[in-house]
Amino acid sequence: MRLLMALQYQFEQSQWLPEKDIRSLQLRQLGRLLTHAYQTVPFYRERLDGVGLHPKGRITDRQWAKLPILYRKDIQQAGAALHSKKMPPGHGKVSGIFTSGSTGKPVHVMRSKLAMLFFDAFTMRNQNWQGFDLTGKMAVIRSSKKGDAPYPGGGAGRWGVITGSVPGAGKAVTLNITCAAQQQMDWLGRQDPQYILSFPSNIKELAEYSLKNNIRLPNLRKVQAISEVVTPPVRELCREAWGVEVCDIYSSREVGYIALQCPDHECYHVQSEGTMVEILDDQGNACSPGQTGRVIVTPMHNFAMPLLRYDIGDYAEVGEACPCGRGLPALKRIIGREQNLLVLPSGEKRATLLSSDSIKSFLKIAPIRQFQFVQKGVKTIEVRLAVERGLTVKEENRLREWVREKFIPSCAVNFAYCGEIAKDASGKFHDFICEVTEFT
C-alpha cells in the first residue's frame, strides 16, 4: 500500500507537467525498456538488428519510430521468444494470463509484479478522479459465466483487492449479465447501490427499462462503464433515467490501462506514466487532433514480456489539449475494434457512432425494441430487429431510407427479425458489426 500511495503522489505531480516534458520522461523509460528487450528477449534482438537499432539507454522519437509495429499474430507466432530471459532486480514475480480474444485470436501474456503495481495505481487514480466514495456499495453486472451470481440473489464480494483493503471499504454485489433487464432492475432496486459497473450496451438497456417503467435508483451516484464504446446516447440516457453521469475506462487485458476519462470533461487522458500511446494513420504517421487512427500501445513497465508498439486493433480520435490543464495527451473518443467500422465502397473505413437524435429518429419510425446493423458487403446492410409487432411495408421503406442516409447511399437494406438479438459469449452487445472482407 505504501508503494501505491507513493505512486499516487507522483501521479498528482506528473499529470500537470507540459506534454513535451511527459514525452521526454517517457523516452527515458522506453530507452531502458528497449535496451532490456534487446539484451534479454530473443524476438527483439532479431527485430531490432533488422532495422539497425542497437539501444543503449535513452532513445529519440526518430529512433522509436523505426521500430516495427507488433501485431497479435506476431505474439502468437513468437511464443516464448517474447519472454525475457533475465528480469531486472525488483520487478517481482512473473505470472501469465490469456486475453479474452475479442478479435477471435487470444494471446498469452506474461506480466511482472511491478507491471501489476502500476495497474493498481491507475485503478486508484480513476477512483480519485471520479470522486468515488469507497465506503459505498458497488453493483457489478459483467460476468456471463454460467451459474455465476444468478438471479435473484446474485453474489457478493469486494470492490477489488486494493480497494477492499482500505479501512471501512464498502462491499461489491454482483449479478450475471445474462439476466433479463427486468431481473437486473429488480435486483438493483433491492441492492440500492451508490455505483453500477457494467458494459455500456447493458447500461443502455437498463436505463431504457427504467425510463419506460418509471423506476428510480435514489442513491445512485455514478455509473462506471467498461469494455465497450460509450456513446453519447448512453450518457444522455443515464442522465435522464437516474440523474447521474457515466465515467469510462479504456483498457486492454494484455496491456492494462490505456486512458481514463477526465474528471472534468468527457475526453480521455492517456495514462502516460505507464503507457506510451500512439494514434497512427494508414501510412504510419501520427494523427493530429480531430483525426482518427489505429491505437498503438507500449506498456512501459512490463519487462517480463515487452509489447513494443503493439497494435491492439482499436481506433481512436485524437483530441485537443484538455481545458482541465493536464498535460496527459487527450483522446476525444474511442472508436473501438475494426469490425465496428463501416467500410465504404472506396475501401475507406469510418466510425458509425450515431447521435442520440439519430437513434431517436430511427426508433420513432416503428415499434422497435432492439436493433443491430450488420454490414454484409460493401453495399449491403442487414438490419436485425426485435419488434413489438410486424412492420408495415411503409415502415420498412422509411427504415431503408434512414439506413441509406446514415451509412451508404443506394445500398441494399435487408431485414432480419428475431425475438431477441443475442449478446456475444462475453456478454457484450455490438450495435454495428462489419463482416466485409474485400479490403482486409
Residue pairs with C-beta under 8 A, 6 or more apart in sequence:
1 162
1 165
3 117
4 117
4 120
4 121
4 124
4 162
7 117
7 118
7 121
8 121
8 124
8 125
8 128
10 273
11 121
11 125
11 273
14 22
14 25
14 272
14 273
15 269
15 326
15 327
15 328
16 325
16 326
16 327
17 25
17 327
18 327
19 321
19 327
19 328
19 329
21 327
22 272
22 327
22 328
22 329
23 61
23 272
26 272
26 276
26 300
27 58
27 59
27 60
27 61
27 64
28 58
29 300
29 301
30 59
30 64
30 276
30 298
30 300
31 55
31 57
31 58
31 59
32 57
33 298
33 300
33 301
33 303
33 306
33 308
34 44
34 48
34 53
34 55
34 59
34 64
34 67
34 308
35 55
35 56
35 57
36 84
36 88
36 303
36 306
37 44
37 48
37 84
37 303
37 306
37 308
38 44
38 45
38 48
38 53
38 54
38 55
39 45
39 86
40 84
40 85
40 86
40 87
41 81
41 82
41 83
41 84
41 85
41 305
41 306
42 81
42 85
43 78
43 81
43 82
44 82
44 306
44 308
47 67
47 68
48 54
48 55
48 67
50 68
51 66
51 67
51 68
52 66
53 63
53 66
53 67
55 63
64 309
67 308
67 309
68 309
69 284
69 296
69 309
69 310
69 311
70 307
70 308
70 309
70 310
70 311
71 310
71 311
72 103
72 105
72 107
72 311
72 313
73 105
75 82
75 107
75 109
75 307
75 310
76 105
76 107
82 305
82 306
83 110
83 304
83 305
84 303
84 304
84 305
84 306
87 94
87 112
87 303
87 304
88 303
90 114
91 112
91 113
91 114
91 303
91 304
92 112
92 113
92 114
92 117
93 112
93 113
94 110
94 111
94 112
94 113
94 304
95 110
95 111
96 108
96 109
96 110
96 111
97 108
97 109
97 111
97 253
97 254
98 106
98 107
98 108
98 109
99 106
99 107
99 109
99 252
99 253
99 254
100 106
100 253
100 426
101 107
102 337
102 426
102 428
103 313
103 337
103 339
107 254
109 253
109 254
109 305
109 307
110 302
110 304
110 305
111 302
111 304
111 305
112 301
112 302
112 303
112 304
114 301
114 302
114 303
115 256
115 299
115 301
115 302
115 303
115 304
118 256
118 273
118 274
118 301
119 256
119 257
120 161
120 162
121 274
122 256
122 257
122 260
122 271
122 274
123 160
123 162
123 163
123 257
124 162
124 163
125 260
125 271
126 247
126 249
126 257
126 260
127 134
127 163
129 260
129 261
129 262
129 263
130 222
130 224
130 247
130 261
130 263
131 222
131 263
132 195
132 222
133 170
133 194
133 221
134 159
134 163
134 166
134 168
134 169
134 170
135 168
135 169
135 170
136 170
136 193
136 194
136 195
136 221
137 170
137 171
137 172
137 173
137 191
137 192
137 193
137 194
137 195
138 159
138 170
138 171
138 172
138 173
138 193
138 194
138 195
138 196
138 197
138 224
139 172
139 173
139 174
139 175
139 187
139 188
139 191
139 193
139 195
139 196
139 197
140 172
140 173
140 174
140 175
140 196
140 197
140 198
141 174
141 175
141 176
141 177
141 179
141 184
141 196
141 197
141 198
141 202
142 174
142 177
142 197
142 198
142 199
142 226
142 227
142 427
143 149
143 174
143 176
143 177
143 427
144 176
144 177
144 178
144 423
144 425
144 426
144 427
145 176
148 155
148 174
148 176
149 155
149 174
149 175
149 176
150 176
150 179
151 175
151 176
151 179
151 183
151 184
151 186
151 187
152 183
152 186
152 187
154 173
154 174
154 175
154 176
154 187
154 191
155 173
155 174
155 175
156 171
156 172
156 173
156 174
157 171
157 172
157 173
157 174
158 164
158 169
158 171
158 172
159 169
159 170
159 171
159 172
160 172
163 169
170 194
173 191
173 193
175 183
175 184
175 187
177 198
177 199
177 202
177 423
177 427
178 423
178 427
179 187
181 205
181 206
181 208
181 209
182 209
184 202
184 206
185 206
185 209
185 210
185 213
185 215
188 196
188 206
188 217
189 215
189 217
192 217
192 218
192 219
193 217
193 219
193 220
194 219
194 220
194 221
194 222
195 220
195 221
195 222
195 223
195 224
196 203
196 206
196 217
196 220
196 223
196 224
197 223
197 224
197 225
197 226
198 206
198 223
198 224
198 225
198 226
199 225
199 226
199 227
199 228
199 427
199 428
199 429
200 225
200 227
200 228
200 229
200 230
200 231
200 234
200 246
201 228
201 423
201 428
201 429
201 430
201 431
202 427
202 429
203 223
203 225
203 234
203 237
203 238
203 246
204 233
204 234
204 237
206 241
207 234
207 237
207 238
207 240
207 241
207 242
208 237
208 241
209 215
210 216
210 217
210 241
210 242
211 237
211 240
211 241
216 242
217 242
220 242
220 244
221 244
222 244
222 245
222 246
222 247
223 238
223 242
223 244
223 245
223 246
223 247
224 246
224 247
224 248
224 249
225 234
225 246
225 247
225 248
225 249
226 248
226 249
226 251
227 426
227 428
228 336
228 428
228 429
228 430
229 333
229 334
229 335
229 336
229 340
229 353
230 246
230 248
230 334
231 353
231 354
232 353
232 355
232 356
233 354
233 355
233 356
233 359
234 246
235 245
235 246
235 266
236 356
238 244
238 245
238 246
239 245
247 261
248 260
248 261
248 268
248 334
249 257
249 260
249 261
250 257
250 258
250 259
250 260
250 268
250 331
250 334
251 257
251 258
252 258
252 297
252 312
252 314
254 307
254 310
254 312
255 275
255 297
255 299
255 307
255 310
255 312
256 274
256 275
256 299
257 271
257 274
257 275
258 270
258 271
258 275
258 277
258 295
258 297
259 268
259 269
259 270
259 271
259 277
259 331
259 334
260 268
260 269
260 271
261 267
261 268
261 269
262 268
262 269
262 322
262 324
262 326
262 330
263 324
264 322
264 323
264 324
265 322
265 323
265 324
267 319
267 322
267 330
267 331
267 332
267 333
268 319
268 330
268 331
268 332
268 333
268 334
269 322
269 326
269 328
269 329
269 330
269 331
270 277
270 328
270 329
270 330
270 331
271 328
272 328
272 329
274 299
274 300
274 301
275 297
275 298
275 299
275 300
276 297
276 298
276 300
277 295
277 296
277 297
277 298
277 329
277 331
278 286
278 295
278 296
278 297
278 309
279 286
279 287
279 291
279 292
279 293
279 294
279 295
279 296
279 316
279 317
279 318
279 331
280 286
280 287
280 293
280 294
280 296
281 287
281 291
281 293
281 294
282 293
287 293
287 318
288 318
289 318
289 319
289 320
289 332
290 317
290 318
290 320
290 332
291 317
291 318
292 315
292 316
292 317
292 318
292 335
292 350
292 351
293 315
293 316
293 318
294 311
294 314
294 315
295 311
295 312
295 313
295 314
295 315
295 316
296 309
296 310
296 311
296 312
297 307
297 310
297 312
298 307
298 308
298 309
298 310
299 307
313 337
313 338
314 334
314 335
314 336
314 337
315 334
315 335
315 336
315 337
315 338
315 341
315 351
316 331
316 332
316 333
316 334
316 335
317 331
317 332
317 333
317 335
317 351
318 329
318 330
318 331
318 332
319 329
319 330
319 331
319 332
319 333
320 330
320 332
321 330
322 328
322 330
333 353
335 341
335 351
335 353
336 351
338 349
338 434
339 430
339 433
339 434
339 435
340 351
340 352
340 430
340 432
340 433
340 434
341 349
341 350
341 351
341 352
341 434
342 349
342 350
342 351
342 352
342 375
342 407
342 408
342 432
342 434
343 349
343 375
343 378
343 434
343 436
343 438
343 439
344 350
344 378
344 408
345 378
345 379
345 408
347 438
347 439
349 439
352 373
352 406
352 407
352 432
354 362
354 406
358 406
361 402
362 368
362 371
362 399
362 402
365 395
365 398
365 399
365 402
366 387
366 391
366 395
366 396
366 398
366 399
367 387
367 388
367 389
368 385
368 386
368 387
368 388
369 386
369 387
369 388
370 385
370 386
370 420
370 421
371 383
371 384
371 385
371 386
371 421
371 431
372 383
372 384
372 421
372 429
372 430
372 431
372 432
372 433
373 381
373 382
373 383
373 384
373 403
373 407
373 431
373 432
373 433
374 381
374 382
374 383
374 384
374 432
374 433
374 434
374 435
375 381
375 382
375 407
375 432
375 433
375 434
375 435
375 436
376 382
376 414
376 435
376 436
377 412
377 436
377 438
378 408
378 436
378 438
378 439
379 408
379 410
379 411
379 412
380 411
380 412
380 414
381 403
381 407
381 408
381 411
381 412
381 413
381 414
382 413
382 414
382 415
382 416
383 399
383 403
383 413
383 414
383 415
383 416
384 415
384 416
384 417
384 418
384 421
385 391
385 415
385 416
385 417
385 418
386 417
386 418
386 419
386 420
386 421
387 417
391 399
391 415
396 415
399 413
399 415
400 413
403 411
403 413
404 410
404 411
404 413
421 429
423 429
424 430
